[in-house]
Amino acid sequence: MPSEPKPEPPPTDIRVVPVGHLDLRFVPRAWPFADQRRAEIAAHFADLRDATPDLWNGRVLLLHRWALAHGGFEGDCLETDYASMLAWRDWGFPDNSVRNCFAQGALRSADGAFLLGVMSPHTANPGQIYFPSGTPGPSDVRDGALDMDANVMRELAEETGLGAEDVEARPGWHAVFAGPRIGLMKVLQSRQREAALRSRIMDFLARQERPELAGIHVARGPADLHAKMPSFVPAFLHAVWETGRN
């Protein structure tokens, strides 16, 4: 578990926009970055696999068009492989024609605490602290549209053992625009208080052979922010704490 988290000021270069709905579509097209640098990408992924053997080069979706419109967030996605996305990330996001857009389930206890996961050492983001999430893939597409609600609930179950019967998905989303990343945050309200909810998740993790999470980090206010949180996480938390929005 992380220790001695240090408060940080709200990020100033990140936008957090409440949106009423999502309209994300699968509209395939080529990604020149992945095609033109295929050999380099393969070598990079091989190096990553040497350090983290559990990495799997599955299929993922990246945004190639996006906009705020009609009270919601809309966009079109292309399909690529995970190795290409990791190389794009690790090499400093050299192609700005795409964005890594993902949903996260912002788990909140009955007494107002947010519970975030600490990623396990065998994952692609060891030690980082954020809400249950996963890069969307072809399995999230239903009749040409991305079902981000289903994506959030699947990742919540896989990472924490909690199901749809354990939380209330609050209406709307927070779209967090953080450079090459766009986080779509859905507040998942639990009826359990923080101590019981955390204990339940830790029991679930203890029963897993190789859990995705190494632990749970609790955030009740700015003093609980931590340097291992990606920038979009404190931006979202500040927005919720300052406005009191769900």
N, C-alpha and C positions, 0 to 999 in steps of 0.2 A: 504494500500500500504506500502511496506517496505520503511524505511527512512535511510539516512546516510549510503549507501552501502560503504564497505571498499574494496580498491583494494587488490588483493591477487596475489602472484607470481604464475607462471604457475605450475600446478602439475607435479611432477617429476616421479611419479610411474605409470603414465597412458600413453598408446600409442594411438596416433591418426593416422589412416592409411587411406589415400584416396583409394577407391576401385571403379572399373568401373561398377560392377554389383553385384547382390545378387543371390544366389542359395540356398534357404532354403527349406527343404523338411519336410513333416510330416511323421516320421518313428516311430510309437508308440512302446513303451516298458514300463515296470514297473518302478516305482520310489520307491525304497525300503524305503527311508526316509518317504514318505507320507504313505506307507502301515504300517510300523512298529510303527509309532508314531501317529496313527489316533486318539486315545482318547485324547492325549495331544493337538493335533491340534484343535480338536473340542472345547475343553475347552478354548483354547486361542482365537479362533475366537468368541466364545460366549462373552468373555470379551471385545473384540474389538467392537462387535455389541452393547454392553451396552453403550460404549462411543460414538460410531459413528453408529447410527441405519441404515444409508443409505447403509452400506457395503453389497454387494451382493456376494454370494459364487458361482460365475460362473466358467466356464471352461477356462483354459488358457494353453498356450504352453511355454515350457522351452527347451532350447538347451541341448542336451546330446552329441553332436559331433559338432566340429567347426574347421575351418581351413581357412587360406588365400591361395588361389590357382588360377592360371590362371588370375591374375589381378582382382579377385573378392573375395567375402567372401561367404563361403558355410557352410552348417550345417544341422543337423537333429534335429527334435523337438519331444518331447513327450507331452502327454496331462495330465494335473492334475487339481486340483481345486484351486481356488484363496486362500482359507483358508490355504492350504498347502504351497503355495508360500509365503504368508504373515508370517506364522510361521517360515519358512526357513530364511526369511529376518530378522525378529525380533529377532531370536535366534542367529544371527551372522553368517548366511550362513554355517551351520555345514557340509553340504555335498557339496564337490567341484566337483562332477561329472556332475553338471548341471550349466547353466548360465541363468540369466534373460536377454534375448535379446529382444530389442524393437526398434521401429523406432520413430524418432521425426522429426517434420516438422519445420526446422529452418527458421522462417518467417523473411524476411528482406525487409525493405522499400526501395523505390526508392532512398532515400538519404543516404542509407548505414547503417541504424540502425537495430539492431535485436530486435524483440518484443517477450518477453517471458511471459508466464502466471504465475500468483500467485494463487496457488491452494486454493480452498475454504475450510472453516472449516469442512464441512461435508464429505470431501473426505478422502481417505486413507493416503494422504500426505499433511495435512493442512499446509499452509504457505510456502511450498517449491516453488521454482521458476525454471521452465524449459519450454521447448517448447511443443506445443501440441503433445500428445502421448497417447498410451494405450497399455497395455499388449496384444500381439496377442493371438487370440483364434481360435477355430475350424472354425468360419465363415470367417477367412482370408485365408483358404486353398482352392485352386483351382486346381483340378486334381493332388492332392498330393503335390503341391508347395504353399508356403506362398506368398501371394501378398502383399508385404510391401508397395508398392506404393499406393494401394487402402487403406491400413490401415492408412497411413499418411493423405491422403485426407479426410477420414472419420473423424478422430480425429480433424483435422483442422476445419471442418464444425461444429462438435458438440461443440467444445470449443470456437470458435471465430465467427461462422457464415459465414466465408469465404468459397468460393467454388473453383473448378478447374479453373473457368473462371476468378478468381481474382488474380491468381498467376501463375508464370512459374516455374515448377519443373526443377531445373538445373540438368544437366547430372551427374551421379555418386553419390556416397555416401561418408561420412566419417565414418569409423568404429572406435569407441572409446572403447578401452579395459580398463575397470576400475574394476579390481578384479572380483567379481561375476556378474558384470553388463557389458553388451556389448550394447552400444548405437549406433544405425545406423542413422546417421544424414543426412537428405535431405534438401538442401537449397531450400526454396520456395521464389522466388523473386516477390515482389509486384510492380505494376506500381504507387502506391500511396506513397506519402511522409509520414514520420513517424507520424506527427501530425494528418493528415487526417485518416491514417490507424488505429491509436490508438483510435481516436474518434469513428470511425465506429465500432470497436470491443466493446468498452465500451457501445455504444448504444445497441448493440446486447445483452450484458450481462444484461443490465438494464431491458430488456424485458423478461428475463428468470425467472421462479419462483424459481429455485434452480440451478443457473449456476455452472458449474465446476470450473470456475475461479472467484476469488475475485477481480482481477485487472490485469493490464499489467505493466510489468517492461521493460524499454527500456535500451539497452546496446549498446553504441557506441564505447567503448574502455575499457581498463582494470580498469579504475576508476569506472566503472558501475557494476563491479562484486559484488556479495553479498554473505554473509555467508549462506543464505538459498538456494543457488544453489547446487544441488548434484555435486560431483567432476567431473563427465564427462562433465558437461556443460561448466565450465570455461576452461577445457582442449580443448574442441572443439573450443570455441571462440578464445582462444589464437592462436590455429593453423591457423584459418582463418585470424585473424588480422595480424599474423606474416608473412604468406606466400602470402596473397592476393588471395588465391584460392577461387573459387566459392563454 
